[in-house]
Amino acid sequence: MRLEDYLMRALDHGVYVNVGTHDHHDQPENIEVSNTTLSVQPLPGGPGVWEIDIPDEATLVMFSFRSNHTVANGGAKAGVIGVANDNSLHTTAMGLGGHGTLGTSAYNHVYAKPAAALNLSDKIFSAGGDLISLTEAYITGTVPNRKLRTEWTNYGASTLTLNCWGQIAVIG
């Protein structure tokens, strides 16, 4: 789930004449992030809000978050990868892993706000259990304070701590 590997721009410009490989394809800026301290209150409280600083020119970002939830024998971690802009109703994400157990296959789900998804991930991001999910992700703020705003919902019975690591790639 490392965005940097997937966002390298193509080096083949066969249809262009006199265009070098780096003339118009900039490598996206990748921002490493983690949060293991955000307290998220259970419903009907919350959501827990984590705002991540992004460059002022960002209009479209790709995010990748993983949890400490193990979903396969090799120690693979569950997570979510998605795309967000400045409209919370446009965000789409794919949950990787879910509530699989060791010895069974992990599963994937697509979550799309245009299709009225309530969450953007499985409930996999709590430190003490698997009860917090990513609910919203969108760009907010004005220059010079642009941020990726993420909102997290706790479906448990008590306050839990977010457990999340990942990358934000500015792609537009």
N, C-alpha and C positions, 0 to 999 in steps of 0.2 A: 504494500500500500504506500509506496514512495512515489509521490507525484513527479519528482524530478526525472525519473526514468521514462515516464510516459509522455512527458511534455517536451522532449527534445524535438526541435523542428526538423523536418525532412531536409536532407542534403541534396536530393535529386531535383534539378530544375530543367529537365529535358525539354519542356515546352517553351522555355524562355531563352531569348538570345541576349548575350552580353549581361547576364545577371549572375553575380557571384553567390556563393552559398550562404553568406551572411548579410547580403545587401538589404533584405527586407524581412527577415525572420529573426526576431530577438528571442533569446531564451527567456522564459518567464522567471520572474523573481519568486523564489521560494522562501517562506517564512516558517521556521520551526516553532511549534507551540506545544505547551503542556499546561494542564491544570489539575492539580490533585488537592486543592484546598477549598474549592467553592462548595458551600453548604447549600443544599437544595431542599426546601421544605416540601412535605407531602401535599398532595391535592387536598383541599382546594387552595392551598397556598402556592407560592411560586409564580411564575417559573424562576429558576435560577438563570441569571444572565451573565454571560461571559463575552466581553467585547475585546476583540483582537485588533490592534493597530495594523493598518494596511497602508500602502502608498497612496498619496492623494490622487493620483491619476487612475486608480483602480475603478473599473466599472463592471468587471466580471471576474470572479475568482472561482477556483476549484479547491475544494477542501477535502482533506483526508484525515479522519480521526480513528484511532484504535483504542480499545479498552484493554483491561487486564483479563478479560474473559477468554479462557482457552476453549477452542472449539474443535481441535483435531489432535491426533496422536503426536504430531511433530511439534506441538506447542504453538500452533498458529493462533493468533489473537483475532477476536471479532472486531468489527469496526464499521465505518460508513465512509463512502466517498461520494461527492456531489458537486453541483455547480450552483452558484448563487450570484444574483445581481442586486440592484437596489429595490426590487419589488419582492416582498416575502411570498407573494402568490405565484412566483415563477420558479421557485427552488425545486430541484429534482435531485434525488440521491439514491444510491444503492447500498443497502445494508449487507454487510459481509459477515457471515457467521451465524449469529442468532443464538438461540438457546439449545444448540446441539450439545450432546455430551460426548465424552471421549469414546471412541469406538464407533461413532455414527457420523454420517456425513454432515458437515455444516451446510447451511442453506443460504441463499441470497434472496433478497426482496427488493423491489423497486418502489420507492416512495416519491410521489409527485404531488406537489401542492396544486397544480392545475387540475389534478384528478381528485382533489379534496382529501388528500391524506392528512390525518391528524398529526402524525409523527414523521420524522425523516430518518429514523433508525429503529432498530430493535431496542429493547430495554436492557442494555448491556453495560452502561457506563457508571455504575456505582461502585464504590470501593469495597463495601461490605456485602454486596449482593448484586443481583442483576435487575435493578428496578428503575434506573434512570435512562431516559431516551432523549435524543436530540429532537426538539420540536420545531424550531425555526432557525433559519440561517439566511441573513441578507445584509447588504451593505447599507450603512447608515452614516450620517454626519456630512459635513461640508468641508471643503478645503479650509484649513489644514488639518482637520481632525476626522479623517475617514476611518471607519472601523467595520470589521465583519462582526455583526451582532449575532451571537448564538444564544438560543434559549433552550433550557433543559427542564424536563418534567420528571418529577419523582412520583412513581406509582406505588411506593411503599407506604407504610403506616407511620414512619418516623423520619426525622431529618437525616439525610444521607449526604455523603461527600462524593463529588464528581471525581472520576478517575479517567483521564483522557490525555492522549498524546497525539501529535499529528503534524501536518504541514498545510499551509495555505499557499497556493500558487496564483499569482496575478496573471491572468491570461487575456485581459482586455482592459 
